[in-house]
Amino acid sequence: MRKNRWRFCVLILSGFILVHSACAQNPPFTGQAYINEEKLVEKSTVLLNNAQQLIPLKELSELNIASIHFSYQYAAGFDSLLNKYSKIQSFNGMDYVGIKTPAELDFDTKLYNTLIVQLTDADLANPQIINYINENRSLKNVIVAYFGDGSSMNKLEKVTAPIIFAQRSSPVSAYYSAQAIFGGLPITQNLSRTLSQKYLANTGFFTVKTRLQYTVPEEAGINEKNLKIIDSIANEAISKQATPGCVVLVAKDGKVIFNKAYGYHTYDKTIPDKITDIFDLASVTKVSATTIETMRLTEEGTLNLDSTIGTYMPMARKTNKNDIKIRELMTHQAGLIPDIQTYEKLKPTDISTDSSAAYPTKVSEHFYLRKNYFKEVMLQDILNSPLKTRGQYVYSDLSMVLMKEIDEAVTSIPLNVYVQENFYDPLGMQNAGFLAYKHFPQSQIVPTEDDQVFRHSLLDGYVHDPTAALLGDVSGNAGLFADANDLAILYQMLLNKGTYGGDQYFKPHTVDLFTAKQSDVSRRGLGFDRWDPIADRHYPSKEASPETYGHTGYTGIGVWVDPKYNLVYIFLSNRVNPKVTDQLSSLQIRPRIQDAVYDAIQKGL
């Protein structure tokens, strides 16, 4: 009889959760109404038991996080916001007979060292939940997100884990608490009244904002209606076959106020683009991987911008590349030719359809390159290529191919491993990295070209750039994949002058040095592209300020930071699918969307 009653209750409750979880993804609050609700939520949200300063969470690369819910109706919305900051595994603490036992929950979450437990007053009626929290507190990080009126606070008397106590019941409250756990929003209030012998009036802990916030445009002083033009520009790009789809993200004042996907992975319209889709970043790799590693090594003093290639690469010492300075490479003034021949030089004996010790480098499906091909052929071609324009600005992919070799010589760590361990993982960039085909499902990776000349296959998770492909998809000039949120995190860190999530990745001077104009003969910084002072070029857009820095990518990518407006703008697309087209540039899709953002900023509310 008891089991049947439990089953009935849980079925009713499950239906309630399902309906309201759907609502949580599209809350009934927009614009000023959202902000008004958020202000009420802020005034009624309190942090308790945080003497050890676990909240906001830090050292994300060390955390495996599980989020457990029972009867909380906005659990889906809560978890969706948690996943903006780190990969979260969600667990339902109930099954068809009721609340799971502590032993069952322990088994479910045994591989996670950080637990976020969502509780309501109804949940706290079950003492097993408190036992589960207290038993895990000695072994793991535990955070309680309590949504209720405070009447059950006495049941949390023996809990030592941090408690975020939210008194309002709304989707916005769920979003607020989730973001507060990671420092996307601050906690600013003490308890307004005594709730138990332990939780007294005027007690609590305050936190500060350390990461991106996810909110509505109005919170950054922008009317959402003034951003609608982005939809029409993006749809124009798709309808005129400039690209099958795209993703646009805008962060203003440390707040993501626009993030939307358009179109499909390919023109056959089978897989819609999603904001979590991963794109081939092409030359944005230069600044998002190679340059940031070079920044770190320069700051540490292990790499000197005024030292020469020969200092770090003995193979270059008897070539005309020996005395080229690192600074010249980073500003594209080394005199290097734009690129070398790649697949055109391959011989039948250089490639195989199967991997082996003799053919270890995977280029694409059933395409393997012989051992030492880069060292014996490509690197020799680079080192022995002519220098015709030294001192002038000539954009060259070879500069960053060489910088990868130099950085790896300094660190003895592969570029992809170094940036993953030192930047992407600690920052909480979940979908960023090289060798996407190894690490992510194809359904999440947006394909680039249907390459019928070199690799004879659709490039889906394999780098588009042929030079990078022959380096095994890890190169200094291309090879990085990421989604828009990953890039927003990385470039917000740079906009913050090197800090994010309470950690310092660079000193402000380092960011200023590399992103500033470096030359009298070009607009370039060190690695970074910049605003063009020649007005007729309107680069990267008409309204961008002279402080703007970033980079574009051949596959249809644009990433720009404008410190004057405290702005990060990201545009991701696969304009090379199924074949290369210049429509994206001729229609000026990227700069027009960027200018639409500036226009909305200027119009205000």
Steps between C-alpha positions, in 0.01 A plus 500: 500500500782742593684430171190565292439829684863603442475411131187712460657798676819478300314475168306815583816675615695388193237651272518824698878512468487424127259780422684757704842390383393583147389841622833547675679502165278785380404694812189718499726798576666711233647846485433724795271241658796262520718767661226588750464136599877460520524794741239338724690172481827670592343660806366167620799273432750436780820297523565309824782275627757639255784568743729280288407705190399202289257730318571626236653175378860518382752260341237363265743263330526311831125461548262227383161645579165329547173684550228309686136603508192352664176701478635839387281611212767714330778242515547494122553875485733489798713228339502672161664806658749287693607350168599842368796493739607137525389157386229386739340158528138522614343233722140452600496407868163331462388181333160342451473403869608835643821661618805284446687375802835659594669178388341525155593867469855424612529240227365738235741779595808304607712637214430865583700702753259794511127467567240772455178395674177683414252495789147618571302501823332179383838332450619600845216303653705190422791459746682265261588797281669678790687179582619477139629860511678461833657166411644638178619825655807328648595350162395750238414862436127538566285803424135530596264711291192535721188649343232565759350736753749418776261296710721194459828673582513335843541166320826633355646581844761223483592565137844660464493516120443844342131578454358738243158583642261641240160611628334577167355230277551588133719399205707812562571383854628169361722683253628737767603230747669292231703796377587607854662160564756580227529875558290604202293706744581634847327419826447823690250437778492379860211317661220745570371294793606219731403161361655266756747494787785483246369721221453837660381834369769718338731204431624377166792522257544733207659412165607699195449444129798318347362336184260570215136562583219377272214742479279722283627794288320751719738420785780647286292805410386362161145458375456143380290623205800689365690172462230339285680616187763236573238238413438650158872534418572142606203369304614699197837326519328162500245578229775629267713195577783691661496227766264215595472635855666711764514582871519855637597594855522845657635570849477854637635606840578140586145389418401269217196683364463328162583144396306350215542230234367525146461256212643152475829312495463448124266609225310170514347636824525180701672634814405848631781716631507525880681745724708211639622395155875484441656678203839484328652833604765506225734801555329596824724218627790743461373724780295249702783247536844591368494865604366440849771240562759747370357764734541267797856404409594864445351600833689219674824611339565167328445657157639835385325687221831649390681168486531325166359186346849349509511548877224242541527292179845359426374378161456865397852617582651431158205648311379850421250464787769495768500869597126567462365630829195353670345846490526497119321166481221622727438811288530329159804708409757220482503492121350152486304391196126454572515118494677199353373226274322231698304210349635591155840357601375171643635183341323164507760373745422786741146383574312189606138401556592331831687618805825337604833587658615610156182705436395642838357842409126499440395759241139383456303177479717230335773755429828469691829681446841345530714555808712817509339647188468842663863505618648364178285675241275780625732653758786489251281678244421768756860548615634509145230726357605846378472822702378771265311748716668514841392807688181527297162363601419177316251269668650152524370176649862391534560748782275310736617161375847607614366649825352162589843341453663772711243480780529122512880526510470727804242292690565146374120470489285470184304816421162327529584354841646825634203722416249237616664461840596864558201682354201311364439256786564748785279762332212254465513486119323167452497470121833655407800309377690344215422161343125552526425173320654314795318678779152600385206334322465584132149629566654785701772588247405720204662361182708713266595419143412193297864465399522308171854614415718416802323274750204387286250522785275737689710667769303446817718548808818512290671833444422672171842660458728267296822609673354424842358172368847376407616584852241256633233768562711680763671807364574853608301648214182286513345192658310638800127428534261664749148622554397861551477481878857366522630795301293744705669371814851521353458849358318631807811395692709712264253788523534470880876559452585139575270405788198268506326290761715649773823384335766702319608353168700805388620824645319802353824622342531176300149533356557866419832425330376224270169665407645848431611624158865399456612634167520807277434287190186310607205505737614180670569419862710205611301213353178697519331677212368846578282788389611647168574876508426530126141616526381374161572140601252508794690215662389307691182710477399863454428568866783304664726715715878538443554282808344194334702179466428141396528287188305339218512145367485370144214262577272794582597603852530838670600578860534864608553674833428872534622630837342843443156340505592212733386274219572149371351408162520148357381374164539131409413345165610241245493708183728244328231231499459324267742712297678829564292813435580869545136596558553548873755773427328655198175533696701633798305277737749506789556879509130577448403290801779663700375846403146400593630435852665844516183660369296329772748617764472859380120491493491369856172411667 
